[in-house]
Amino acid sequence: MDRERILATAPLLAAVVWGGMYVVSKWGFSEIPPLTLAFLRVALGAGVLYLVVWLTTPTRSFSRAEWRRFAALAVWLTAALATQFVGTDLTNASQGSLLTILTPVFMVGLGVAALGERLTGGKLAGIGLACVGTLVVLLGQYDLRALASGSGIGGGLLLFSAFSFAAFSVYAKPLIERYSALETATYATVLSVPLFGALVPVELYVRPDALSAVSMTLPVVGAVLYLGLLSTAAAWYCWYKGMEYADASTVAVYFFAQPVVGVALGAVLLDERTGLSVVGGGALLVVGVFLVNRAE
């Protein structure tokens, strides 16, 4: 039981890695066009995941229905990342951070609607506290007036991205329970590679000069490796691993840690200024996560 509880917290590692993307973005991957970057990220992550599956798991024979489920996850994944990268490119940090925290809200709703999960009072209270804590951190970090200046189209894309990633998380649950987190993450990611690849020519047609400005410096290469190896292969495995041992509504609460970790790492590694909101909001987040896990 203790081992299962520990593995159920694996999504927290994913949230920490995703929070680190904020710092990595400052170090260089903004030079690559967003959809091209998404393709590079997913292709690298898919290759690593498939190699691990090939070395460690038995050969599987999936039914057509199961392949369709993997393909559906690939579509949700493609929609989530494509709209996230383009939406982020169109809007500002304030809008992006606030819309990001809608992912766990969508996950809770889909967990109840699609998986029949039951929400207890303690779990709802914990999710609410975690949400409030994250909002306290973000509102203390960003200028509220900047919300109105962001792109409406970009905000809409980020909203759809939040829902798509929630669907990518929740609808994977039956496959994770039947096989494993590793295999489900791998085959969904592998099937998404050609979908992302198909978006690259479209982006280059719309922005023909996009690649000419790319400079493959060490920071850019390092940022791509971080996205592919850690933010994709490792993080998606950890995210799905939690789904093996906990409800989607429980896993969802860890997503609130992503922007909080990003702000904290920005303060430590980039010397960015933060206030007491980080401490107070972070404390509320910790209490919320504790309540959710206690109610599980």
KEROTI-507776 format. One record per residue: x, y, z of N, C-alpha, C, CB in turn; residue in one letter. Coordinates in steps of 0.02 Angstrom, whole numbers, padded with zeros to 5 digits, always signed. Last residue first. Glycine has a CB too. Example, Ala and Ser with C-alpha at 12.3 -4.5 7.8 and 13.67 -1.06 7.14 Angstrom:
# residues 2
+00642-00112+00354+00684-00053+00357+00645+00002+00394+00704-00030+00286s/+00660-00284+00390+00615-00225+00390+00660-00165+00390+00565-00224+00452a/
***
This chain:
# residues 296
-00415+00494-00050-00412+00442-00102-00429+00373-00073-00343+00442-00134e/-00404+00586+00049-00472+00566+00031-00473+00509-00019-00510+00625+00004a/-00269+00609+00052-00299+00579+00112-00369+00552+00095-00304+00630+00169r/-00251+00674-00068-00223+00607-00059-00251+00571+00002-00147+00612-00052n/-00320+00794-00040-00341+00751-00095-00315+00680-00086-00318+00780-00162v/-00244+00845+00067-00315+00828+00076-00340+00781+00022-00357+00892+00078l/-00119+00867+00004-00125+00821+00061-00198+00798+00071-00100+00855+00125f/-00153+00964-00090-00130+00899-00113-00136+00847-00057-00056+00904-00137v/-00186+01069+00000-00236+01042-00046-00217+00973-00071-00245+01089-00105g/-00064+01093+00063-00121+01070+00103-00174+01039+00058-00152+01129+00145v/+00008+01138-00051+00030+01078-00014-00027+01050+00028+00090+01095+00031v/-00065+01255-00083-00059+01200-00130-00041+01135-00095-00008+01217-00184l/-00042+01335+00029-00111+01312+00014-00110+01253-00034-00152+01370-00016l/+00096+01354+00010+00071+01319+00070+00000+01293+00059+00073+01365+00131a/+00098+01428-00108+00128+01362-00106+00105+01321-00047+00203+01367-00105g/+00037+01546-00064+00004+01504-00114+00031+01434-00115+00010+01535-00182g/+00138+01589+00028+00068+01577+00049+00031+01532+00001+00032+01643+00056g/+00252+01595-00056+00252+01556+00006+00181+01538+00027+00288+01594+00063v/+00209+01680-00158+00236+01614-00174+00234+01568-00113+00308+01619-00201v/+00174+01796-00093+00121+01756-00125+00145+01686-00142+00096+01792-00188s/+00282+01866-00053+00255+01818-00005+00200+01775-00035+00228+01854+00056l/+00363+01873-00216+00341+01899-00152+00316+01845-00106+00287+01950-00162g/+00507+01883-00325+00444+01853-00303+00426+01883-00235+00449+01774-00299t/+00608+01919-00464+00581+01941-00400+00515+01906-00386+00571+02018-00399r/+00732+01808-00530+00671+01847-00537+00641+01862-00469+00619+01809-00581e/+00848+01734-00547+00849+01794-00504+00788+01838-00513+00911+01834-00519d/+00843+01614-00608+00845+01673-00651+00846+01739-00613+00787+01672-00698l/+00841+01518-00508+00889+01511-00562+00896+01574-00605+00871+01453-00605l/+00744+01560-00412+00807+01531-00391+00860+01534-00446+00796+01458-00371v/+00636+01613-00484+00667+01653-00430+00736+01626-00413+00622+01652-00368a/+00608+01509-00570+00626+01574-00598+00661+01617-00546+00565+01609-00625g/+00568+01413-00479+00631+01403-00514+00655+01468-00547+00623+01349-00567l/+00444+01473-00441+00497+01461-00391+00565+01452-00424+00480+01400-00348a/+00373+01471-00562+00387+01535-00529+00445+01527-00479+00324+01562-00492v/+00368+01331-00584+00398+01377-00633+00417+01443-00602+00351+01389-00690g/+00297+01286-00474+00367+01266-00482+00403+01312-00530+00372+01193-00506v/+00175+01344-00509+00207+01363-00446+00281+01346-00448+00173+01328-00386v/+00139+01280-00628+00157+01351-00629+00191+01375-00566+00095+01393-00641p/+00130+01140-00571+00172+01161-00627+00188+01235-00628+00137+01143-00691q/+00039+01110-00473+00107+01124-00451+00149+01152-00508+00140+01062-00424a/-00078+01073-00532-00075+01140-00504-00004+01160-00484-00121+01146-00444f/-00061+00940-00558-00049+00987-00613-00044+01059-00588-00104+00981-00665f/-00103+00872-00448-00031+00883-00455-00016+00933-00511+00006+00818-00468y/-00238+00853-00466-00217+00905-00418-00143+00921-00425-00233+00883-00347v/-00254+00744-00553-00263+00812-00578-00234+00865-00532-00336+00826-00589a/-00250+00629-00478-00191+00647-00518-00194+00720-00539-00185+00602-00580v/-00382+00634-00431-00326+00638-00384-00262+00659-00420-00315+00571-00348t/-00457+00619-00545-00467+00679-00505-00412+00688-00453-00535+00676-00470s/-00418+00493-00589-00398+00551-00628-00405+00615-00587-00440+00556-00692a/-00362+00390-00450-00413+00417-00494-00386+00478-00532-00476+00437-00454d/-00210+00290-00450-00256+00340-00422-00307+00362-00473-00216+00401-00396a/-00124+00204-00513-00136+00193-00441-00186+00242-00411-00072+00198-00404y/-00107+00238-00644-00111+00166-00627-00136+00156-00556-00042+00133-00636e/-00088+00372-00645-00155+00349-00663-00163+00274-00651-00168+00365-00736m/+00048+00384-00621+00001+00400-00567-00069+00375-00580+00000+00474-00556g/+00090+00354-00749+00105+00307-00695+00059+00320-00635+00179+00312-00673k/+00061+00465-00825+00018+00406-00834+00030+00355-00777+00032+00373-00902y/+00165+00546-00775+00095+00568-00771+00048+00508-00777+00081+00619-00827w/+00280+00474-00807+00263+00486-00737+00190+00506-00729+00309+00541-00708c/+00270+00480-00949+00270+00416-00914+00250+00425-00841+00339+00381-00920y/+00280+00616-00967+00218+00583-00986+00213+00514-00955+00212+00578-01062w/+00413+00639-00918+00355+00669-00885+00290+00634-00904+00350+00742-00903a/+00499+00565-01005+00497+00552-00932+00433+00578-00901+00557+00585-00899a/+00460+00615-01138+00468+00544-01121+00460+00531-01046+00536+00519-01144a/+00438+00764-01112+00396+00718-01150+00404+00647-01124+00413+00720-01225t/+00528+00827-01029+00459+00852-01030+00411+00806-01068+00456+00920-01060s/+00647+00746-01055+00617+00754-00989+00543+00773-00993+00655+00808-00950l/+00670+00732-01195+00688+00679-01148+00651+00685-01082+00763+00680-01136l/+00616+00850-01259+00605+00782-01284+00615+00728-01232+00649+00769-01341g/+00652+00962-01180+00583+00951-01199+00571+00878-01219+00563+00997-01257l/+00791+00943-01172+00751+00946-01111+00678+00931-01127+00757+01015-01076y/+00825+00953-01307+00837+00890-01271+00795+00887-01207+00912+00882-01255l/+00792+01087-01329+00756+01035-01366+00765+00967-01331+00782+01030-01438v/+00885+01148-01243+00814+01157-01231+00773+01103-01267+00792+01226-01254a/+01007+01111-01303+00991+01088-01235+00917+01093-01219+01030+01127-01185g/+00994+01181-01423+00998+01108-01423+00980+01079-01355+01069+01084-01444v/+00994+01312-01369+00937+01288-01408+00936+01212-01410+00940+01316-01480v/+01121+01320-01304+01059+01327-01266+00997+01300-01303+01048+01399-01248p/+01208+01300-01418+01205+01250-01365+01142+01258-01322+01267+01256-01321l/+01119+01346-01570+01168+01356-01518+01160+01302-01464+01161+01427-01487t/+01064+01354-01708+01070+01294-01666+01127+01301-01617+01080+01231-01710m/+00956+01477-01746+01027+01467-01734+01035+01409-01685+01061+01532-01706s/+00837+01525-01862+00855+01478-01809+00931+01470-01806+00821+01409-01821v/+00798+01600-01968+00823+01637-01910+00847+01591-01853+00770+01684-01883a/+00745+01513-02057+00807+01547-02076+00839+01583-02018+00794+01596-02133s/+00623+01466-02015+00682+01426-02000+00747+01462-02015+00679+01362-02038l/+00532+01568-02058+00538+01550-01988+00603+01514-01972+00478+01507-01967a/+00497+01611-02181+00563+01634-02157+00577+01610-02085+00568+01709-02161d/+00367+01565-02204+00422+01538-02244+00492+01557-02218+00416+01560-02315p/+00238+01532-02127+00295+01573-02104+00358+01549-02140+00304+01568-02026r/+00155+01452-02201+00128+01514-02174+00184+01562-02154+00082+01501-02115v/+00243+01349-02228+00210+01383-02284+00184+01451-02261+00152+01339-02312y/+00277+01307-02102+00330+01336-02144+00301+01371-02205+00379+01282-02165l/+00154+01255-02060+00184+01311-02025+00236+01346-02068+00215+01288-01959e/+00140+01150-02152+00090+01203-02149+00119+01265-02116+00027+01178-02111v/+00249+01068-02120+00247+01103-02185+00196+01159-02187+00231+01053-02241p/+00205+01031-01984+00266+01070-01996+00265+01104-02065+00327+01025-01990v/+00097+00947-01977+00086+01017-01963+00146+01061-01980+00069+01026-01889l/+00144+00819-01999+00102+00849-02051+00090+00923-02040+00035+00813-02054a/+00208+00794-01878+00248+00803-01939+00208+00836-01995+00275+00737-01962g/+00101+00771-01795+00141+00832-01785+00182+00847-01848+00187+00825-01724f/+00064+00649-01854+00016+00704-01850+00052+00771-01840-00034+00692-01792l/+00175+00566-01837+00157+00589-01905+00106+00645-01905+00129+00530-01944p/+00170+00562-01689+00227+00591-01726+00208+00611-01797+00285+00540-01728v/+00068+00494-01627+00059+00566-01637+00114+00597-01680+00057+00601-01569s/+00110+00365-01613+00058+00378-01663+00047+00452-01675-00007+00346-01641l/+00200+00385-01505+00225+00363-01571+00174+00379-01626+00241+00287-01570v/+00110+00417-01401+00160+00466-01424+00185+00449-01494+00218+00470-01375t/+00037+00300-01386+00002+00363-01400+00050+00415-01429-00032+00390-01336a/+00141+00212-01356+00104+00204-01419+00063+00265-01436+00058+00143-01415y/+00190+00268-01230+00232+00256-01289+00192+00254-01353+00271+00191-01281t/+00085+00271-01140+00119+00333-01158+00158+00325-01223+00165+00357-01102a/+00060+00132-01136+00009+00178-01159+00039+00245-01180-00043+00190-01104t/+00180+00080-01085+00157+00061-01152+00105+00110-01179+00128-00010-01151e/+00186+00144-00958+00240+00150-01007+00215+00135-01077+00297+00103-00989l/+00070+00105-00891+00081+00176-00906+00133+00184-00961+00103+00213-00842a/-00003-00044-00965+00040-00009-00917+00045+00064-00937+00111-00042-00913s/-00143-00123-00985-00073-00136-01002-00027-00102-00950-00057-00110-01074y/-00261-00091-00918-00256-00154-00954-00183-00173-00969-00296-00151-01019r/-00239+00035-00864-00258-00020-00819-00250-00088-00852-00330-00011-00795e/-00213+00106-00980-00162+00102-00928-00176+00044-00882-00158+00167-00888i/-00335+00097-01045-00277+00065-01075-00220+00057-01024-00252+00106-01135l/-00420+00172-00957-00433+00101-00971-00373+00064-01001-00491+00095-01018p/-00349+00304-00957-00356+00262-00897-00371+00188-00913-00411+00289-00853k/-00351+00391-01062-00299+00339-01061-00308+00288-01006-00231+00372-01054a/-00444+00486-01039-00464+00432-01083-00410+00378-01090-00481+00459-01152y/-00370+00577-00956-00426+00537-00929-00442+00477-00973-00488+00580-00922v/-00266+00634-01038-00253+00603-00973-00308+00554-00954-00245+00656-00919s/-00328+00685-01150-00270+00641-01159-00255+00603-01094-00209+00681-01182f/-00416+00772-01084-00443+00714-01118-00388+00662-01130-00475+00734-01185a/-00323+00867-01039-00365+00831-00990-00393+00768-01021-00422+00876-00964a/-00278+00913-01160-00231+00875-01118-00268+00837-01063-00179+00922-01087f/-00395+00976-01204-00367+00920-01242-00319+00879-01200-00332+00945-01305s/-00413+01080-01112-00463+01027-01116-00434+00965-01151-00526+01051-01154f/-00298+01156-01141-00310+01130-01073-00360+01073-01074-00335+01186-01026a/-00321+01188-01275-00264+01147-01257-00273+01116-01188-00200+01189-01259s/-00429+01274-01264-00439+01210-01297-00382+01162-01281-00446+01218-01373f/-00359+01379-01201-00416+01348-01169-00430+01279-01198-00479+01393-01176l/-00268+01412-01300-00243+01385-01236-00299+01352-01196-00211+01441-01195l/-00355+01462-01397-00314+01403-01412-00288+01371-01348-00256+01421-01457l/-00405+01575-01331-00450+01521-01350-00412+01456-01365-00491+01541-01411g/-00288+01651-01321-00322+01628-01260-00369+01570-01275-00359+01684-01227g/-00265+01677-01456-00217+01639-01417-00247+01611-01354-00157+01682-01400g/-00378+01754-01484-00368+01690-01519-00319+01646-01480-00343+01702-01591i/-00353+01863-01402-00413+01823-01391-00408+01755-01424-00475+01859-01416g/-00196+01904-01335-00235+01888-01394-00295+01845-01376-00192+01852-01446s/-00189+02019-01194-00172+01958-01230-00219+01946-01289-00173+01899-01183g/-00234+02123-01121-00194+02139-01180-00176+02078-01221-00132+02175-01159s/-00298+02079-01010-00340+02108-01062-00301+02120-01126-00371+02172-01038a/-00191+02039-00930-00239+01990-00954-00279+02016-01013-00286+01969-00898l/-00121+02145-00883-00096+02114-00944-00144+02062-00972-00028+02082-00932a/-00176+02178-00763-00194+02220-00820-00171+02190-00886-00164+02289-00812r/-00115+02090-00675-00183+02076-00696-00203+02117-00757-00231+02090-00639l/+00046+02035-00691+00006+02096-00690-00064+02080-00717+00040+02152-00732d/+00106+01899-00588+00091+01931-00652+00044+01991-00643+00059+01881-00699y/+00123+01858-00456+00181+01860-00501+00168+01901-00564+00201+01790-00521q/+00006+01851-00390+00060+01890-00358+00119+01900-00404+00082+01857-00295g/-00063+01767-00470-00086+01836-00467-00035+01882-00432-00153+01840-00430l/+00008+01648-00445+00009+01678-00512-00012+01752-00510-00037+01640-00558l/-00016+01623-00308+00052+01629-00334+00053+01667-00400+00084+01560-00343v/-00156+01617-00307-00121+01666-00265-00051+01677-00290-00120+01642-00191v/-00178+01507-00391-00200+01573-00412-00165+01628-00372-00276+01580-00404l/-00129+01405-00309-00096+01419-00373-00115+01488-00398-00114+01366-00425t/-00223+01412-00204-00152+01423-00191-00114+01440-00255-00121+01362-00159g/-00341+01379-00271-00334+01445-00241-00260+01461-00229-00374+01449-00175v/-00311+01245-00305-00326+01294-00357-00316+01365-00331-00399+01284-00382c/-00297+01187-00178-00240+01187-00225-00250+01239-00280-00231+01117-00256a/-00427+01206-00129-00370+01239-00096-00310+01243-00143-00351+01202-00032l/-00499+01123-00219-00513+01195-00214-00456+01233-00183-00576+01206-00173g/-00445+00999-00190-00438+01026-00257-00449+01101-00256-00487+00992-00306i/-00488+00987-00056-00417+00988-00072-00404+01017-00141-00389+00918-00070g/-00627+00987-00070-00595+01039-00030-00521+01045-00048-00604+01025+00045a/-00643+00870-00146-00663+00935-00174-00630+00993-00137-00739+00942-00172l/-00600+00777-00051-00564+00785-00114-00580+00852-00147-00581+00726-00162k/-00695+00792+00051-00624+00805+00064-00584+00815+00001-00594+00748+00103g/-00813+00754-00013-00805+00822+00011-00733+00840+00023-00845+00832+00074g/-00776+00655-00160-00795+00663-00090-00785+00736-00071-00753+00617-00044t/-00829+00604-00315-00794+00658-00280-00820+00664-00209-00800+00725-00317l/-00804+00460-00409-00845+00494-00359-00802+00545-00322-00875+00443-00309r/-00802+00424-00585-00768+00434-00521-00813+00474-00474-00701+00471-00532e/-00842+00387-00714-00886+00374-00657-00854+00382-00590-00914+00306-00663g/-00772+00420-00825-00749+00362-00787-00793+00345-00727-00678+00373-00764l/-00837+00532-00880-00816+00476-00923-00798+00413-00885-00758+00497-00965a/-00874+00618-00772-00920+00605-00827-00902+00541-00866-00921+00664-00874a/-00765+00618-00682-00832+00603-00658-00877+00581-00715-00863+00664-00622v/-00661+00651-00770-00656+00591-00728-00724+00570-00701-00609+00603-00669g/-00704+00772-00822-00703+00713-00865-00698+00649-00825-00646+00718-00915l/-00687+00852-00705-00752+00845-00737-00756+00784-00781-00767+00906-00777g/-00549+00838-00682-00597+00818-00630-00666+00806-00662-00601+00872-00574v/-00498+00893-00800-00485+00823-00783-00535+00797-00731-00414+00815-00757m/-00537+01027-00792-00566+00985-00844-00556+00911-00828-00534+01002-00913f/-00452+01060-00685-00525+01068-00678-00561+01025-00730-00545+01143-00686v/-00324+01038-00737-00350+00994-00685-00425+01001-00673-00313+01008-00620p/-00330+01145-00840-00322+01074-00856-00346+01028-00800-00248+01059-00872t/-00330+01272-00792-00395+01243-00806-00390+01169-00823-00429+01281-00863l/-00204+01320-00781-00230+01285-00723-00301+01260-00733-00227+01331-00663i/-00183+01388-00903-00152+01322-00892-00185+01285-00834-00078+01329-00880t/-00236+01513-00888-00275+01464-00926-00248+01393-00917-00275+01482-01000l/-00134+01575-00815-00201+01567-00785-00243+01515-00822-00237+01634-00785l/-00026+01570-00906-00021+01537-00840-00090+01526-00809+00021+01580-00793s/-00073+01645-01018-00052+01575-01024-00051+01539-00958+00016+01572-01054g/-00098+01773-00967-00152+01732-00992-00133+01659-00993-00172+01755-01062q/+00036+01805-00930-00019+01808-00882-00077+01765-00904-00042+01880-00873s/+00115+01795-01046+00126+01748-00990+00068+01747-00941+00190+01765-00954a/+00010+01815-01195+00062+01835-01147+00064+01786-01088+00049+01906-01121n/-00004+01741-01362-00029+01777-01303+00028+01795-01256-00082+01735-01266t/+00052+01670-01466+00008+01725-01482-00011+01769-01422-00054+01699-01514l/+00126+01567-01413+00160+01612-01458+00119+01676-01471+00176+01577-01523d/+00027+01498-01346+00079+01532-01307+00116+01584-01349+00128+01481-01278t/-00040+01446-01458-00073+01493-01413-00025+01532-01371-00121+01455-01368g/+00057+01360-01510+00035+01417-01550+00002+01469-01505-00013+01395-01606v/+00069+01271-01401+00128+01305-01427+00108+01367-01467+00169+01258-01469f/-00066+01228-01381-00027+01259-01327+00031+01300-01354-00001+01205-01279q/-00102+01172-01502-00137+01233-01481-00100+01267-01424-00208+01217-01460t/-00010+01064-01501-00010+01112-01556-00044+01178-01535-00047+01082-01617a/-00042+00994-01383+00023+01027-01390+00024+01080-01445+00077+00976-01403l/-00178+00954-01404-00157+00989-01343-00092+01027-01354-00148+00938-01287a/-00179+00889-01528-00220+00949-01518-00195+00989-01459-00294+00931-01509a/-00096+00782-01496-00077+00829-01549-00115+00894-01541-00091+00798-01618t/-00174+00720-01397-00107+00745-01381-00085+00797-01433-00057+00687-01379l/-00288+00682-01468-00294+00729-01412-00227+00760-01395-00324+00693-01350w/-00225+00593-01558-00259+00653-01583-00267+00704-01528-00328+00634-01613v/-00178+00495-01470-00130+00533-01511-00161+00597-01538-00104+00489-01569a/-00298+00446-01421-00253+00481-01375-00202+00523-01414-00217+00430-01329l/-00341+00386-01540-00380+00441-01511-00338+00481-01462-00443+00414-01477a/-00245+00285-01551-00248+00338-01602-00287+00398-01576-00279+00312-01667a/-00281+00205-01443-00214+00237-01444-00214+00295-01493-00160+00185-01464f/-00407+00168-01491-00401+00206-01429-00334+00240-01424-00412+00160-01368r/-00373+00096-01604-00413+00157-01612-00410+00200-01550-00486+00139-01629r/-00308-00010-01544-00269+00036-01586-00306+00101-01597-00252+00004-01653w/-00421-00068-01485-00368-00039-01443-00323+00008-01482-00326-00095-01411e/-00491-00110-01598-00523-00063-01552-00471-00029-01507-00575-00098-01508a/-00403-00203-01651-00417-00141-01688-00447-00088-01643-00463-00156-01748r/-00292-00263-01519-00351-00268-01563-00360-00202-01600-00414-00285-01522s/-00117-00295-01512-00175-00255-01494-00232-00266-01544-00157-00181-01491f/-00001-00389-01449-00043-00391-01508-00108-00356-01490-00056-00466-01532s/+00168-00356-01392+00095-00356-01384+00060-00363-01452+00072-00291-01350r/+00313-00423-01321+00279-00403-01382+00204-00408-01373+00302-00445-01443t/+00356-00364-01155+00343-00416-01204+00307-00388-01265+00301-00472-01174p/+00477-00234-01117+00410-00263-01113+00401-00317-01167+00358-00209-01122t/+00608-00181-01131+00584-00203-01065+00517-00237-01064+00581-00144-01021t/+00646-00139-01259+00696-00173-01217+00665-00206-01155+00749-00124-01196l/+00533-00075-01308+00562-00130-01346+00610-00171-01304+00598-00103-01408w/+00519+00027-01214+00468-00025-01220+00496-00086-01255+00406+00001-01258v/+00634+00103-01244+00625+00074-01177+00574+00017-01179+00603+00128-01127v/+00605+00141-01376+00666+00101-01361+00659+00067-01293+00729+00146-01362l/+00492+00219-01357+00487+00156-01395+00547+00111-01382+00481+00170-01470y/+00545+00328-01285+00494+00285-01255+00491+00217-01291+00426+00319-01257l/+00633+00382-01382+00658+00358-01318+00609+00310-01286+00673+00418-01271v/+00542+00417-01486+00598+00371-01498+00625+00341-01434+00653+00407-01535g/+00459+00508-01421+00431+00445-01445+00486+00393-01457+00391+00456-01509a/+00547+00616-01397+00517+00579-01342+00490+00512-01362+00462+00620-01312g/+00575+00653-01531+00629+00632-01486+00601+00591-01428+00668+00692-01460l/+00445+00687-01574+00483+00636-01609+00539+00609-01565+00512+00665-01674a/+00411+00790-01484+00373+00727-01483+00412+00672-01518+00305+00737-01515v/+00506+00892-01517+00497+00868-01448+00465+00798-01447+00453+00916-01409r/+00485+00913-01653+00550+00889-01629+00544+00859-01559+00601+00947-01628l/+00351+00960-01647+00368+00898-01684+00435+00870-01660+00372+00912-01760f/+00366+01078-01573+00324+01024-01547+00339+00958-01582+00249+01041-01557a/+00446+01150-01663+00473+01131-01597+00432+01074-01567+00474+01191-01550l/+00353+01168-01763+00415+01131-01778+00447+01107-01713+00465+01175-01818t/+00263+01247-01696+00242+01181-01717+00302+01137-01736+00194+01186-01776l/+00345+01367-01664+00312+01326-01614+00293+01256-01636+00251+01361-01592p/+00513+01390-01726+00441+01398-01735+00402+01348-01693+00423+01389-01809p/+00642+01430-01611+00615+01381-01658+00541+01392-01665+00631+01309-01634i/+00675+01521-01513+00697+01535-01581+00668+01487-01632+00772+01531-01584e/+00640+01479-01388+00594+01526-01420+00614+01541-01493+00592+01591-01380s/+00728+01401-01320+00691+01369-01373+00640+01415-01407+00655+01309-01346f/+00821+01473-01222+00833+01465-01293+00784+01435-01340+00887+01430-01299g/+00806+01506-01090+00873+01489-01112+00878+01472-01187+00899+01431-01072w/+00675+01521-01065+00716+01581-01060+00786+01570-01088+00720+01605-00988k/+00638+01390-01068+00616+01433-01122+00656+01498-01123+00541+01449-01116s/+00686+01343-00947+00719+01321-01008+00700+01367-01066+00701+01248-01024v/+00593+01400-00859+00663+01421-00856+00698+01404-00921+00699+01388-00796v/+00478+01331-00900+00479+01405-00898+00550+01431-00899+00441+01431-00836y/+00505+01199-00880+00504+01223-00949+00506+01299-00952+00443+01197-00986m/+00488+01169-00748+00555+01187-00769+00558+01213-00841+00600+01129-00762g/+00358+01124-00748+00373+01190-00719+00441+01215-00740+00368+01187-00644g/+00382+00997-00799+00345+01046-00840+00355+01117-00813+00271+01029-00843w/+00446+00942-00686+00482+00947-00750+00448+00998-00795+00484+00878-00785v/+00341+00950-00593+00404+00985-00580+00443+00995-00645+00447+00946-00528v/+00247+00866-00652+00231+00937-00644+00294+00979-00631+00181+00947-00586a/+00314+00744-00642+00298+00771-00708+00285+00846-00703+00238+00735-00739a/+00315+00730-00505+00379+00736-00540+00368+00766-00609+00415+00668-00545l/+00180+00713-00485+00212+00773-00456+00279+00784-00490+00220+00766-00380l/+00149+00588-00538+00132+00648-00577+00162+00713-00549+00058+00656-00581p/+00186+00501-00430+00232+00511-00487+00214+00571-00530+00231+00448-00530a/+00103+00468-00328+00127+00538-00328+00176+00551-00386+00161+00554-00262t/+00083+00335-00340+00026+00378-00358+00047+00451-00360-00031+00369-00309a/+00196+00283-00284+00192+00284-00357+00134+00328-00381+00183+00213-00384l/+00159+00296-00148+00217+00332-00174+00213+00338-00250+00282+00297-00153i/+00050+00210-00142+00041+00281-00127+00098+00323-00153+00033+00292-00051r/+00113+00089-00170+00062+00114-00216+00050+00189-00205-00003+00075-00208e/+00194+00076-00057+00224+00081-00124+00175+00110-00174+00249+00013-00147r/+00097+00063+00041+00142+00121+00043+00174+00131-00025+00195+00112+00097d/+00041-00060+00000+00000+00000+00000+00043+00063+00000-00047+00000+00061m/
***
